[in-house]
């Protein structure tokens, strides 16, 4: 896989998104803070359990943006290819100047997802490519006087993320190693309920990380989220340009060792 071509494609998508339709769009800005936990539990040679919780805030930390809980089952074909399938429960809140929900209400999303991740190393660079397919049942209010979502239409979305990591000490990211990471992820909606956001969103992150050991890794840095709403206002597309901080805590637990010790 040619990383230069992939990066050039992602950059081109970003440039086109910024240029096309400037006169037919409304732009809003928010300051966000995402504080995330990721936990992986190895239960056999091939299988593992994935858990995560993302505490997404607006105005850096003072207001809700989104709450995301996701669980899944990992299958490691080998050291370079991983599959995952699972479920996500997401609560989205009425944040910002123009809310995602047209009635200014919070809403629930139930999400099923399938993922494949490819990993490889080129020199001192570690590359990962994540492909994800999502079936999203997004809560909707049929009328303004409804107090709870009474409809959950299906929205389909595909995602692709490329991530590059480089150690700041030595040639490999191992115990007691600081590192830099960059990622870009694009989201594309499809299907009969896609509405206005075929381009759903794009995320860019630049992170400084530290691997304490094989069980604990933390990272933090800058996050940009460009998000298109699924509706127009006065015939114009609406985009959120969200900038802020992201902090990740990654924990890995090998439960097979405990089982072997108990035998």
N, C-alpha and C positions, 0 to 999 in steps of 0.2 A: 504494500500500500504506500502510495507516494504522499508523504505528509505535506510537502510543499504545495501540491495541488489542492489538498484538502483545506489547508489554511488559506490559500488564495481564494477558494470558493466561499469559505465563511466570510472573509473580508469583503468579497464582492457582494454577498447578500446583505451585509450590514450597510455598505455604501448605497446600494440600490434602495434599501428600505429608508434611508435617510433622505434620499434625493426625490424619489417618486412620490408624487402627491403632496408636496409641501404646502401647496395652496388649497388643498382639500382635506386638511386635517387639523385637529385640535390637540395640542400638546400640554400635558400637565407634568408636574415634578413632585416627587416625594423623597424624603430621607428615610431610609429603611435600615433595619438591623435584623439579621438572621442569626439565630443562636441554635446550633444543631447538635444532636447526639446520634451517633451511628454505632450499633453493636452487632457483632457477628459471632455466632456460636457454632463451632464445628462439631457435628454430631457423628460423623463417620468420615471415611477417607474421601468420599465424593460429595456428601451432602452437608449443608449447614443451614442455620436459621438466621435471617436478616431482620434486624429491628432498627427503627429510627424514629426520632421525634424532632420536628423543626418548629421552633418558637419564633415566628416571623412577626416583626413589629414595625409600626410606622412611627415617624418622628424619632427614629433611632431605637427607642425602647418604650416610650410612654403610652403608645396606642397599639391596639391590635391591628395587624394586617391579615394574618392567616395562622391557623394551627393545623399542622400536618402530622399524622401518625401513619406509619407504613410498616408492614410486616411482609415477609416473603420467605420462600424456600430457595436456597442456592443449590445448583448442581455444577460441580467443577469437572468439566470434561478432561482438562489437563491444566497445567500452570498458566497457560495463555488464553484459555477460553472458559468463560463462566456464563451459565444461564440462571435466570431468576424469574419466578412468577409469584404474584402476591396481591395484596389488597391494601388500599389506602383510604383513610377517613380524614376528610379535610373540612375545616370550617373557615369560611371567608367572611370578613367583616367589612362594614361600610366605611372605608378609610379614604382619605384624599379628597381633592376638590370635586372630582367626578367619580362616583362609586361604580364598581363593577356591576352591581345589580341596579337596574334602572329605577327601582323604587326606593333605593337607599337602605336596603335591608341586608342582614347577614344571610348566608345560605350554606347548606351542607352539600358535600359531594362525596359519593361513594365511588371508588375507583378500583378497577381490576387492571393489572399490568403484566406484561411479559417483557423480559430484557435479555439481551446478549451483550457481553463485554469481551473485547479482544485486547490483550496486553502484549506488548513487545518492547524490546530495548534496542536503542541505536546509540552506540557509544555510551556517553554518560546520561543520555536522555531516556526517560521511561515514558512510553506512550500508552494511553488507553483510549479505546473507541467504544462508546456505549450507545447501543441502539435500543430504543424502548417503544413499545406499542401500548397505548392506553385506551381502555373503554371506560368513559367517565359518565356517571349518572349524576347530573348536576341539578340541584334543587332549584325550582322556579315557582313563583307565585302567579297564579292565574288571574288574580285581582288584587288591587291595592289594599282592600280591607281584610285579606287573608293574613292570619297571624303566623301560620306555618307553611312551608313549602308543600304544595299539593300536586306537583308534577316533577318528574325526574327524567327528562329526555336524555337519550344517549348521545354523547359527543365522542367522536373518535379523534385521537391525536397520535402523531408519531414524533419521536424526539431523537436527535443525534447529538452526542457530546464528544468532543475531543479534549483530552487532558494531557498536558506535558509536565513532567517533574524533572528537576535537576538538583543533584546534591550540592550543597555549599561546602562540603568537606569530603575529599576522596572521590571515588568514581561510582559509588553505589549508595543508595539510601538504606542504611542499616542502623543498628542501635546507636543512640546518642549522635544522630546526624541531623543537622538543620538542612532544609531544602526550600526551593522555590517551586511554585506550581502555577500554571496558567490553564484555564479552561474556557471553552466557548460551547454553548448548547443552544440549538435552534429547535423550536416547537412548531409543527405544522398540523393544522386541523383539517379533517376531511369527513366526508359523509353528508347525509341530507340535512343535518342540523348544524352545519358548520357556521352558518350566518356570515358575518362580515370578517371573521378572523381566520381565514385560511393561514395567513401568517399569524400565529398565536402570540409568540414572544421569543425573545432571545436573551440569554444570560452570559455575561462575561465576568470571570473572577480572576484576581491576581492574589496569590496567597503566599505567606511565609509559614512554613511548617517545621515541626520538630518531632522526630521519632525517638521516644524514650527507650522503647524496646519493641519486641514483636507484638506485644499486647496493647500498647498505648501510643497514640499519635495525636497531636493537636495541631491546628493550623488556623490562621486568621488573616484577614486582609480586606481588599476592596471588592465590592459587588456592584455590577450594573445590570438592571433588569429593564428591558424595553418590552412593553406589553400592549397589545392592541385589544380594545374592548370588542365584545361581540355585537355591538350595535352602533348606529350612527346618531349624531346629534345635529339637527338642522342640515342633514345631507353630508356631514363631514365625519370622517373616521376619527376615532379618539385613541390617542396613545398616551400611556404613562411612561415617563422616563424616571425610573427609581434608582437612586444611588445611595450607597451606604456601606456598612461593614458586615462581614460574615465571619463567624467563629464556629469551628467544627471540632468536636471531640470524637475520636475514633477508638473503639475498644474491640479487641479480638480475643475470644475465649476458645480454647481447645478442650472440649468436654470429653473427647476420646481418651485423653491422658488420665482423667479421673476414673473412667471406666476400667482402664487397664490396671490402675493401681488397686482397684477394689477386687480384681479377680484373684 
